[in-house]
Amino acid sequence: MKHPIFSLLRQLLFWLLVFAAERLLFLVYFSPLIRVNEMPFAEVLKTFYYALMLDVSTASYVLIIPFLLLLFQTFSRAKWPDLVNKIYTSIVLLIYLLIAVSELGLYGEWESKLSFKALLYLRQPAEVFHSVSNALLFTGLALLLGQFFLFNWLYGRFFYKSLKVNQKAKWYWKTVFVLLVPAVLFLGVRGGYQEIPITSSKSYFSKFNLLNLAAVNSGYNLFFSAIDYYQVEESNRFVTLPSKEAKVLVEKLHRIEKDTTISILNIPKPNIVIILLESWSGDLIESIGGEPGITPEFRKLEKNGLFFTHFYATGNRSQQAMASIYGGLPALPVTTLSDHPEKYYAVPSLVKKLNGAGYFSSFYFGGQLIYGNIKSYLIYNEFNRLVEGDDFDDDVLQGKMGVHDEFLFENFSNDLNAMPQPFFATAFTLSSHSPYDYPGGKQISHIEREAEFVNSVFYTDQALGQFFESVKSKSWFENTLFVILADHSHPSHKGYAMRSFEYHNIPLLLCGGALKDEYRGEQVDKIFSNVDLTKTLLHQLNLSADEFFWSKDIFNPYSPEFAFFELNNGYGWKQPMGEIVYNIKDNYYYVKPDNKLEKQQLDEKGKAYIQVLFEEFLEW
């Protein structure tokens, strides 16, 4: 018996060969760009290594149908599954080759992979054909047909063997095939047994975006692009006002009487260190309603810093926070920016601005940045150094999610000592993310609801205190502004509903040697959100921030006060006059002001804000 397990393995090798061949074709086709940009040959070769896991995942999806056919043949003498397999393989092969060849023309124009949105242009085929030169059209057609016949021949000649199934084959071989292979395919689809399933970020590795895109499997990319597209929909579900009227309202919201700022820095070009705290909700902070003893080290830092009591997260996911902090983009309803790498170009970058101003940029995280496709977004932002869990020494203590916070801070502290100044560095914690397997026992016993989360925050707070104790004597400390904030909130013992502003309240603390003395120990009670950090930092450095439309300068006395957060089918909107939360799908309202005029104004501005935000996103 030629066992079906080996048949499936041969088919896996076939698809890996196809994927590698199309990647090689892409790199050869764009070799002039590789030479012009002086991409090292060793780095070009790495595309095949970093592509492998995503290729295996894609192949595992493709092999689900062949597995079912082989499963049928394992218990039957039927011959028709052989024919079905070859037809199925030919169809999938043709589709994949069409995608790969199309990208040769697409990348030259858009510098992106084939997305589902780009595919929709085929609804006007005449326009597409008229925009493509005859030479490119015939070259693409020749490549498509030539490869299709070549790979079909290779598949039939070397990779696919018709099974001669013996129904008296040993029962344990059948059992292994029936039970083991589905489990292996499942692991292949999700990219292994690690906590976080694979995403296209797994293939991002280079500062050269061409190499990152070459490493991302084209079929995988288009498949999930289509899923994202249909989740988002082509039309704007948040339209409630005439488009022009909504835009006028939103522009008026961001209008300021005077473009100025109050400097809080005692040096013009300080180092900037962002401490991004995983899931820290505001109700764990004593100064904004939390109980004493949960974050005592943060409390100590407050006494020597500038603290914001009405600061809000615009979203509920870490990837949304990345776009808000580094792109000045509010969290998007329905989807996230990191799910749409083809739209990255439309969002300005704080990191690139600071790189251009002479800063050395870095990002440190103890886990896997493939979560939420964050890694692809960070690489696009061109951080000079990107450190994640796999980059730590093997003997560093890790949990299921990755390196625990105390060891992350230890590594981060050591590296800060050697970084060229001025530096712009971020440390993103993870121990306050489930499964809360941080080292040490339970320290807070009087809280029962969300007890594990609360104790994990206490652990990170202790690590935060140790970090500041270790760096306060360093020579660079006096030239550094520390920005400590949460990426988003989390359900806590207070039990605030996710649709409330109490839930979305997160801490923001500015401290460090670069902060002027008169701001130490002070609080700001104005309403702002994490999307406003971008323009604020740039203005403190006397850098232009005009391209960051959605962001406001916290220290401009003329900046309007408002905060927004997204719900999947609605939003929250807050101004000094009150707040409103609206779910469009369920036509649900929650309103704090009793005054009808104030309610109408809040309602109108919130609806205009989400409508224009989502409309802009769809147009990118």
C-alpha positions as CSV (number, residue, x, y, z in Angstrom):
1,M,0.0,0.0,0.0
2,K,1.3,3.4,-0.9
3,H,0.1,5.1,2.2
4,P,-2.1,8.2,2.0
5,I,0.1,10.0,4.6
6,F,3.0,9.9,2.1
7,S,0.7,11.1,-0.7
8,L,-0.3,14.1,1.4
9,L,3.4,14.8,2.3
10,R,4.3,14.8,-1.4
11,Q,1.4,17.2,-2.1
12,L,2.7,19.5,0.7
13,L,6.2,19.6,-0.9
14,F,4.6,20.4,-4.3
15,W,2.8,23.5,-2.9
16,L,6.0,24.6,-1.0
17,L,7.8,24.4,-4.3
18,V,5.2,26.4,-6.1
19,F,5.2,29.1,-3.5
20,A,9.0,29.3,-3.5
21,A,9.1,29.5,-7.3
22,E,6.7,32.4,-7.4
23,R,8.7,34.2,-4.7
24,L,11.9,33.7,-6.7
25,L,10.1,35.0,-9.8
26,F,9.0,38.1,-7.9
27,L,12.5,38.8,-6.6
28,V,14.1,38.3,-10.0
29,Y,11.5,40.5,-11.7
30,F,12.2,43.3,-9.2
31,S,16.0,42.7,-9.1
32,P,16.6,46.2,-10.5
33,L,14.9,47.7,-7.4
34,I,16.9,45.3,-5.2
35,R,20.1,46.6,-6.7
36,V,19.1,50.3,-6.6
37,N,18.2,50.1,-2.9
38,E,21.4,48.1,-2.2
39,M,19.5,45.2,-0.5
40,P,22.1,42.7,0.8
41,F,22.0,39.4,-1.0
42,A,21.9,37.5,2.4
43,E,18.8,39.5,3.3
44,V,17.1,38.7,0.0
45,L,17.7,35.0,0.7
46,K,16.1,35.4,4.1
47,T,12.7,36.0,2.4
48,F,12.6,32.2,1.8
49,Y,13.3,31.4,5.4
50,Y,10.8,33.9,6.8
51,A,8.2,32.8,4.3
52,L,8.2,29.2,5.3
53,M,5.8,29.1,8.2
54,L,3.2,31.2,6.3
55,D,3.7,28.9,3.2
56,V,3.1,25.8,5.4
57,S,-0.1,27.5,6.8
58,T,-1.3,28.3,3.3
59,A,-0.5,24.8,2.0
60,S,-2.4,23.3,5.0
61,Y,-5.5,25.2,4.0
62,V,-5.1,23.9,0.4
63,L,-4.6,20.3,1.6
64,I,-7.9,20.0,3.5
65,I,-9.8,18.9,0.3
66,P,-7.1,16.4,-0.7
67,F,-7.1,15.0,2.8
68,L,-10.9,14.4,2.6
69,L,-10.4,12.6,-0.7
70,L,-7.6,10.4,0.6
71,L,-9.8,9.7,3.7
72,F,-12.5,8.4,1.4
73,Q,-10.0,6.3,-0.5
74,T,-8.7,4.8,2.7
75,F,-12.0,3.0,3.1
76,S,-13.0,2.6,-0.5
77,R,-11.6,1.3,-3.8
78,A,-13.1,4.2,-5.8
79,K,-10.9,5.8,-8.5
80,W,-12.8,9.0,-9.0
81,P,-11.0,10.8,-6.1
82,D,-7.8,10.7,-8.2
83,L,-9.5,12.7,-10.9
84,V,-11.1,15.1,-8.5
85,N,-7.8,15.7,-6.8
86,K,-6.1,16.6,-10.1
87,I,-8.9,18.9,-11.2
88,Y,-8.9,20.6,-7.7
89,T,-5.1,21.0,-7.8
90,S,-5.2,22.5,-11.3
91,I,-7.9,25.0,-10.3
92,V,-6.1,26.1,-7.1
93,L,-2.8,26.3,-9.0
94,L,-4.3,28.5,-11.7
95,I,-5.8,30.8,-9.1
96,Y,-2.5,31.1,-7.2
97,L,-0.5,31.7,-10.4
98,L,-3.0,34.4,-11.4
99,I,-2.4,36.1,-8.1
100,A,1.4,35.8,-8.2
101,V,1.7,37.0,-11.8
102,S,-0.8,39.9,-11.2
103,E,1.4,41.1,-8.4
104,L,4.3,41.6,-10.8
105,G,2.3,44.4,-12.4
106,L,0.6,45.6,-9.3
107,Y,3.7,46.1,-7.1
108,G,5.3,48.4,-9.7
109,E,2.3,50.7,-9.5
110,W,1.1,50.5,-5.9
111,E,4.0,48.9,-4.1
112,S,1.6,46.5,-2.4
113,K,0.4,42.9,-2.7
114,L,-2.8,42.0,-4.4
115,S,-5.6,42.8,-2.0
116,F,-9.3,42.1,-2.4
117,K,-10.0,45.8,-2.9
118,A,-7.5,45.8,-5.8
119,L,-9.2,42.7,-7.2
120,L,-12.5,44.6,-7.4
121,Y,-11.0,46.7,-10.3
122,L,-11.6,43.7,-12.4
123,R,-15.3,44.7,-12.4
124,Q,-14.1,47.1,-15.1
125,P,-11.9,44.8,-17.1
126,A,-11.6,47.2,-20.1
127,E,-10.1,49.9,-17.8
128,V,-7.6,47.4,-16.4
129,F,-6.5,46.2,-19.9
130,H,-6.2,49.8,-21.2
131,S,-4.0,50.7,-18.3
132,V,-1.6,47.8,-18.9
133,S,1.0,47.9,-21.6
134,N,0.9,45.2,-24.3
135,A,4.4,44.0,-23.4
136,L,3.4,43.5,-19.7
137,L,0.1,41.9,-20.7
138,F,1.8,39.3,-23.0
139,T,4.6,38.7,-20.6
140,G,2.2,38.0,-17.8
141,L,0.1,35.7,-20.0
142,A,3.2,33.8,-21.1
143,L,4.4,33.4,-17.5
144,L,0.9,32.3,-16.4
145,L,0.4,29.6,-19.1
146,G,4.0,28.4,-19.1
147,Q,4.1,27.9,-15.3
148,F,0.6,26.4,-15.3
149,F,1.5,23.6,-17.7
150,L,5.0,23.1,-16.1
151,F,3.6,22.7,-12.6
152,N,0.8,20.5,-13.7
153,W,3.2,18.2,-15.5
154,L,5.5,18.2,-12.4
155,Y,2.6,17.4,-10.1
156,G,1.4,14.4,-12.2
157,R,4.9,13.1,-12.9
158,F,6.6,13.4,-9.5
159,F,4.2,14.4,-6.7
160,Y,0.9,12.8,-7.2
161,K,0.7,9.0,-7.2
162,S,-2.6,7.2,-7.6
163,L,-3.3,5.1,-4.5
164,K,-3.6,1.4,-4.8
165,V,-5.6,1.0,-1.6
166,N,-5.7,-2.4,0.0
167,Q,-8.8,-2.5,2.1
168,K,-7.1,-5.1,4.3
169,A,-4.4,-2.7,5.3
170,K,-3.5,-2.7,8.9
171,W,-6.1,-0.9,11.0
172,Y,-3.6,1.2,13.0
173,W,-2.3,2.9,9.8
174,K,-5.9,3.9,9.0
175,T,-6.3,5.1,12.6
176,V,-3.1,7.2,12.4
177,F,-4.3,8.7,9.2
178,V,-7.8,9.5,10.5
179,L,-6.7,10.9,13.8
180,L,-3.2,12.3,13.4
181,V,-3.4,14.0,10.0
182,P,-6.3,16.4,10.9
183,A,-4.4,17.4,14.0
184,V,-1.3,18.1,12.0
185,L,-3.2,20.1,9.4
186,F,-4.8,22.1,12.1
187,L,-1.4,22.9,13.6
188,G,-0.2,23.8,10.1
189,V,-3.1,26.2,9.5
190,R,-2.6,28.0,12.8
191,G,1.2,28.0,12.4
192,G,2.1,25.8,15.3
193,Y,0.9,25.2,18.9
194,Q,2.0,28.5,20.3
195,E,-0.5,30.8,22.1
196,I,-1.1,33.1,19.2
197,P,-2.1,31.8,15.7
198,I,0.0,32.8,12.8
199,T,-0.6,36.1,10.8
200,S,1.2,37.7,7.9
201,S,3.4,39.5,10.4
202,K,5.3,36.3,10.8
203,S,6.9,36.9,7.4
204,Y,7.9,40.5,8.1
205,F,11.6,40.8,8.9
206,S,13.3,43.5,6.9
207,K,13.5,47.3,6.7
208,F,13.0,46.8,2.9
209,N,9.2,46.5,2.4
210,L,9.7,44.8,-1.0
211,L,11.4,41.8,0.8
212,N,8.6,41.7,3.5
213,L,5.9,41.6,0.8
214,A,7.9,38.9,-1.1
215,A,7.9,36.8,2.0
216,V,4.2,37.0,2.6
217,N,2.4,34.2,0.8
218,S,0.3,35.8,-2.0
219,G,-2.7,33.4,-1.6
220,Y,-2.8,33.7,2.2
221,N,-2.7,37.5,1.8
222,L,-5.6,37.7,-0.7
223,F,-7.7,35.1,1.2
224,F,-7.6,37.1,4.5
225,S,-7.9,40.4,2.6
226,A,-11.2,39.1,1.2
227,I,-12.4,38.1,4.7
228,D,-11.5,41.5,6.1
229,Y,-13.2,43.2,3.1
230,Y,-16.5,41.5,3.7
231,Q,-16.3,42.1,7.4
232,V,-15.8,45.8,6.8
233,E,-18.1,46.0,3.7
234,E,-17.6,48.4,0.8
235,S,-20.1,50.9,2.0
236,N,-19.9,53.0,5.1
237,R,-22.5,51.7,7.6
238,F,-22.0,54.7,9.8
239,V,-23.5,57.3,7.4
240,T,-26.1,59.3,9.1
241,L,-25.4,62.8,7.7
242,P,-24.8,64.3,4.3
243,S,-21.1,63.7,3.6
244,K,-20.2,67.4,3.1
245,E,-22.1,68.4,6.3
246,A,-20.3,65.7,8.3
247,K,-16.8,66.8,7.0
248,V,-17.5,70.4,7.9
249,L,-18.5,69.4,11.5
250,V,-15.4,67.3,11.9
251,E,-13.1,70.0,10.5
252,K,-14.7,72.5,12.9
253,L,-14.1,70.1,15.8
254,H,-10.4,70.2,15.1
255,R,-10.1,73.9,14.4
256,I,-8.0,75.9,16.8
257,E,-7.8,79.7,17.3
258,K,-4.1,79.6,17.6
259,D,-1.5,77.0,16.7
260,T,0.7,77.2,19.8
261,T,1.8,75.1,22.7
262,I,3.0,75.3,26.3
263,S,6.5,73.7,26.6
264,I,6.8,71.3,29.5
265,L,10.4,70.3,28.7
266,N,13.6,71.8,30.1
267,I,15.6,70.7,27.0
268,P,14.7,71.1,23.4
269,K,15.5,67.5,22.2
270,P,15.1,65.0,25.0
271,N,15.2,61.2,24.8
272,I,11.6,59.9,24.8
273,V,10.7,56.6,26.4
274,I,7.2,55.2,26.1
275,I,6.2,52.6,28.7
276,L,3.1,50.9,27.2
277,L,1.3,49.0,29.9
278,E,-0.8,46.1,28.8
279,S,-4.5,46.5,29.7
280,W,-4.0,48.9,32.7
281,S,-7.5,50.2,33.4
282,G,-7.8,53.6,35.1
283,D,-9.8,52.2,37.9
284,L,-6.6,50.5,39.2
285,I,-5.0,53.9,39.7
286,E,-5.6,55.5,43.1
287,S,-5.7,59.1,41.7
288,I,-8.7,58.3,39.4
289,G,-10.8,56.2,41.7
290,G,-8.7,53.0,42.2
291,E,-8.0,51.4,45.6
292,P,-4.7,52.1,47.4
293,G,-2.1,49.4,47.1
294,I,-2.8,48.0,43.6
295,T,-0.3,50.2,41.8
296,P,1.8,51.8,44.6
297,E,4.9,52.2,42.4
298,F,2.9,54.1,39.9
299,R,1.6,56.3,42.7
300,K,5.2,57.2,43.7
301,L,6.0,58.2,40.1
302,E,2.9,60.4,40.0
303,K,4.3,62.5,42.8
304,N,7.2,63.5,40.5
305,G,5.3,63.7,37.2
306,L,2.4,65.2,35.4
307,F,-0.7,63.0,35.5
308,F,-3.9,63.1,33.3
309,T,-7.1,62.1,35.0
310,H,-9.5,62.2,32.0
311,F,-7.4,60.3,29.4
312,Y,-9.1,57.6,27.3
313,A,-8.3,54.8,25.0
314,T,-10.0,55.0,21.6
315,G,-10.0,51.2,21.2
316,N,-10.0,47.8,23.0
317,R,-7.1,46.1,21.3
318,S,-3.3,46.5,21.3
319,Q,-3.1,46.9,17.6
320,Q,-5.5,49.8,17.7
321,A,-3.3,51.5,20.3
322,M,-0.3,51.2,18.0
323,A,-2.1,53.1,15.2
324,S,-3.3,55.7,17.7
325,I,0.1,56.3,19.3
326,Y,2.4,56.1,16.2
327,G,-0.1,57.1,13.5
328,G,-2.4,59.6,15.3
329,L,-5.3,57.5,14.1
330,P,-8.4,56.9,16.2
331,A,-9.4,53.2,16.6
332,L,-11.5,52.1,13.7
333,P,-14.9,50.3,14.2
334,V,-15.4,46.9,12.6
335,T,-11.7,46.5,11.7
336,T,-8.2,47.6,12.6
337,L,-5.5,49.3,10.5
338,S,-3.0,46.4,11.0
339,D,-5.4,44.1,9.2
340,H,-4.9,46.2,6.1
341,P,-1.2,46.6,5.3
342,E,-2.2,48.0,1.9
343,K,-3.5,51.1,3.7
344,Y,-0.4,51.8,5.8
345,Y,0.9,54.3,3.3
346,A,-2.1,56.6,4.0
347,V,-1.3,57.0,7.7
348,P,1.5,59.4,8.8
349,S,4.2,58.0,11.1
350,L,5.5,59.5,14.3
351,V,8.4,57.1,14.2
352,K,9.5,58.2,10.7
353,K,9.2,61.9,11.7
354,L,11.4,61.3,14.7
355,N,13.9,59.2,12.7
356,G,14.1,62.1,10.3
357,A,14.8,64.4,13.2
358,G,17.8,62.4,14.3
359,Y,16.2,60.0,16.8
360,F,17.2,56.4,17.2
361,S,13.9,54.5,17.5
362,S,13.3,51.1,19.1
363,F,10.5,48.9,20.3
364,Y,10.7,46.1,22.9
365,F,8.1,43.4,23.6
366,G,8.5,40.2,25.5
367,G,5.9,38.3,23.4
368,Q,5.1,37.6,19.7
369,L,4.4,40.7,17.6
370,I,2.5,38.6,15.1
371,Y,-0.5,39.2,17.4
372,G,-3.0,41.4,15.6
373,N,-0.5,41.7,12.7
374,I,1.3,44.4,14.9
375,K,4.8,43.4,13.6
376,S,4.0,44.4,10.0
377,Y,2.8,47.8,11.1
378,L,5.8,48.4,13.3
379,I,8.2,47.4,10.6
380,Y,6.5,49.7,8.2
381,N,7.1,52.5,10.7
382,E,10.8,51.8,10.3
383,F,11.9,51.4,13.9
384,N,15.7,51.2,14.0
385,R,15.5,48.3,16.4
386,L,12.7,45.8,17.0
387,V,13.0,43.3,19.8
388,E,10.4,40.6,20.7
389,G,10.3,37.4,22.7
390,D,12.4,35.2,20.3
391,D,15.2,37.7,20.6
392,F,15.7,37.2,24.3
393,D,18.2,34.6,25.7
394,D,16.8,31.1,26.2
395,D,17.5,31.2,29.9
396,V,15.2,34.2,30.5
397,L,12.1,33.2,32.4
398,Q,9.0,33.2,30.2
399,G,5.4,32.4,30.5
400,K,2.9,31.3,27.9
401,M,2.7,34.8,26.4
402,G,6.4,35.5,26.5
403,V,9.1,37.2,28.7
404,H,7.8,38.4,32.0
405,D,7.8,42.1,32.6
406,E,10.6,42.3,35.2
407,F,13.0,40.6,32.7
408,L,11.7,42.8,29.8
409,F,12.5,45.9,31.8
410,E,15.9,44.5,32.8
411,N,16.8,44.0,29.1
412,F,15.3,47.3,28.1
413,S,17.3,49.2,30.8
414,N,20.6,47.6,29.7
415,D,20.0,48.5,26.1
416,L,19.0,52.1,26.9
417,N,22.4,52.6,28.3
418,A,24.0,51.8,25.0
419,M,21.6,53.6,22.6
420,P,22.7,56.6,20.7
421,Q,21.0,59.8,21.9
422,P,18.5,61.2,21.4
423,F,16.5,57.9,21.4
424,F,12.8,57.2,21.0
425,A,12.2,53.9,22.7
426,T,9.1,51.9,23.6
427,A,8.7,49.0,26.1
428,F,5.4,47.2,25.8
429,T,4.6,45.0,28.8
430,L,2.6,41.7,28.7
431,S,2.3,40.1,32.2
432,S,-1.1,41.8,32.7
433,H,-2.5,39.8,29.8
434,S,-4.1,36.5,30.3
435,P,-3.2,33.7,31.2
436,Y,-1.5,35.8,34.1
437,D,1.2,33.3,34.7
438,Y,3.6,35.9,36.1
439,P,6.2,34.7,38.7
440,G,5.4,35.2,42.4
441,G,2.3,34.5,44.3
442,K,-1.0,36.3,44.8
443,Q,-0.3,39.5,46.7
444,I,-3.7,41.1,46.8
445,S,-6.2,38.8,48.5
446,H,-9.1,41.1,49.4
447,I,-10.3,41.5,45.7
448,E,-12.2,38.6,44.3
449,R,-13.6,39.8,41.0
450,E,-10.9,39.8,38.3
451,A,-8.4,38.8,41.0
452,E,-5.9,37.3,38.7
453,F,-5.8,40.4,36.5
454,V,-5.6,42.8,39.4
455,N,-2.6,40.8,40.8
456,S,-0.9,40.7,37.5
457,V,-1.1,44.6,37.4
458,F,0.4,44.6,40.9
459,Y,3.3,42.5,39.6
460,T,3.9,44.8,36.6
461,D,3.7,47.8,38.9
462,Q,6.5,46.3,41.0
463,A,8.6,45.7,37.9
464,L,7.9,49.3,36.8
465,G,9.2,50.5,40.2
466,Q,12.3,48.4,39.9
467,F,13.0,49.7,36.4
468,F,12.8,53.4,37.5
469,E,15.0,52.6,40.5
470,S,17.6,51.1,38.1
471,V,17.6,54.0,35.6
472,K,17.3,57.1,37.7
473,S,21.0,57.3,38.3
474,K,22.0,56.8,34.6
475,S,23.6,59.8,32.9
476,W,20.8,59.9,30.2
477,F,18.0,60.0,32.7
478,E,18.1,63.8,33.2
479,N,17.7,64.2,29.4
480,T,14.7,61.9,29.2
481,L,10.9,62.3,29.1
482,F,9.0,59.1,30.1
483,V,5.5,58.6,28.8
484,I,3.7,56.0,30.7
485,L,0.2,54.9,29.5
486,A,-1.9,51.9,28.9
487,D,-2.7,50.4,25.4
488,H,-6.3,50.0,26.4
489,S,-8.5,49.1,29.4
490,H,-9.7,45.8,30.8
491,P,-12.6,44.5,32.9
492,S,-11.7,45.0,36.6
493,H,-13.1,44.5,40.0
494,K,-15.1,47.8,39.5
495,G,-17.2,46.1,36.8
496,Y,-17.5,49.1,34.4
497,A,-19.4,48.2,31.2
498,M,-17.3,48.3,28.0
499,R,-19.7,50.8,26.5
500,S,-18.9,53.4,29.3
501,F,-16.2,56.1,29.5
502,E,-15.3,54.8,33.0
503,Y,-14.2,51.6,31.3
504,H,-12.1,53.4,28.7
505,N,-10.3,55.7,31.1
506,I,-6.6,54.8,31.1
507,P,-3.6,56.4,32.9
508,L,-1.2,58.8,31.2
509,L,1.8,60.0,33.2
510,L,4.7,62.2,32.0
511,C,7.8,62.1,34.1
512,G,11.6,62.0,34.0
513,G,14.5,64.5,34.1
514,A,13.4,66.3,31.0
515,L,10.1,67.4,32.6
516,K,10.1,71.0,34.0
517,D,10.0,71.2,37.8
518,E,6.7,73.2,37.9
519,Y,4.8,70.3,36.4
520,R,6.0,67.7,38.9
521,G,3.2,66.4,41.1
522,E,0.5,68.2,39.0
523,Q,-2.7,66.9,37.4
524,V,-4.5,67.7,34.2
525,D,-8.2,67.3,34.2
526,K,-9.0,68.1,30.5
527,I,-10.5,65.4,28.2
528,F,-8.0,63.8,25.8
529,S,-7.2,60.4,24.4
530,N,-4.3,58.3,23.2
531,V,-4.7,59.5,19.7
532,D,-3.6,63.0,20.9
533,L,-0.2,61.8,22.1
534,T,1.2,62.0,18.6
535,K,0.8,65.7,17.8
536,T,1.6,66.6,21.5
537,L,5.0,65.0,21.3
538,L,5.9,66.5,18.0
539,H,4.9,70.0,19.1
540,Q,7.0,69.6,22.3
541,L,10.0,69.0,20.0
542,N,9.0,71.9,17.8
543,L,8.3,69.6,14.8
544,S,5.5,70.0,12.3
545,A,2.5,67.7,12.9
546,D,0.1,69.0,10.2
547,E,-0.4,65.6,8.6
548,F,-1.8,64.2,11.9
549,F,-5.3,65.5,11.4
550,W,-7.0,63.3,14.0
551,S,-4.6,64.2,16.8
552,K,-4.7,67.2,19.1
553,D,-2.0,69.0,21.0
554,I,-2.7,68.4,24.7
555,F,-0.7,71.5,25.7
556,N,-2.2,73.9,23.3
557,P,-4.6,76.0,25.4
558,Y,-6.9,76.4,22.4
559,S,-7.2,72.6,21.7
560,P,-10.9,71.5,21.9
561,E,-11.7,68.9,24.6
562,F,-13.2,65.7,23.4
563,A,-12.6,62.0,23.4
564,F,-13.9,59.2,21.2
565,F,-13.9,55.4,21.5
566,E,-15.2,52.8,19.0
567,L,-17.6,50.1,19.5
568,N,-17.9,47.5,16.8
569,N,-21.3,49.0,15.7
570,G,-21.1,52.4,17.3
571,Y,-19.1,54.8,19.4
572,G,-18.6,56.8,22.5
573,W,-18.3,60.5,22.4
574,K,-17.3,62.8,25.4
575,Q,-17.0,66.6,25.7
576,P,-17.1,68.8,28.9
577,M,-20.9,69.2,28.5
578,G,-21.5,65.4,28.7
579,E,-21.1,62.1,27.0
580,I,-23.1,59.9,24.7
581,V,-22.7,56.2,23.6
582,Y,-24.6,55.0,20.6
583,N,-24.9,51.6,19.0
584,I,-26.1,52.0,15.4
585,K,-27.1,48.4,14.9
586,D,-29.3,48.2,17.9
587,N,-30.3,51.9,17.9
588,Y,-29.1,52.0,21.6
589,Y,-28.4,55.3,23.3
590,Y,-26.7,56.1,26.6
591,V,-26.7,59.8,27.3
592,K,-25.5,61.7,30.4
593,P,-26.7,65.3,29.8
594,D,-30.4,65.9,30.4
595,N,-30.4,69.1,28.4
596,K,-32.0,68.3,25.0
597,L,-29.8,70.8,23.1
598,E,-26.6,69.4,24.6
599,K,-27.7,65.9,23.7
600,Q,-28.4,66.9,20.1
601,Q,-25.0,68.6,19.8
602,L,-23.2,65.5,21.3
603,D,-25.2,63.2,19.1
604,E,-24.5,65.2,15.9
605,K,-20.7,65.5,16.6
606,G,-20.2,61.9,17.5
607,K,-22.0,60.6,14.4
608,A,-20.1,63.0,12.2
609,Y,-16.8,61.9,13.7
610,I,-17.3,58.2,13.2
611,Q,-18.8,58.7,9.7
612,V,-15.9,60.8,8.4
613,L,-13.3,58.5,10.1
614,F,-14.6,55.3,8.5
615,E,-15.3,57.0,5.2
616,E,-11.7,58.2,5.0
617,F,-10.5,54.6,5.9
618,L,-12.6,53.1,3.1
619,E,-11.2,55.6,0.5
620,W,-7.6,54.8,1.2
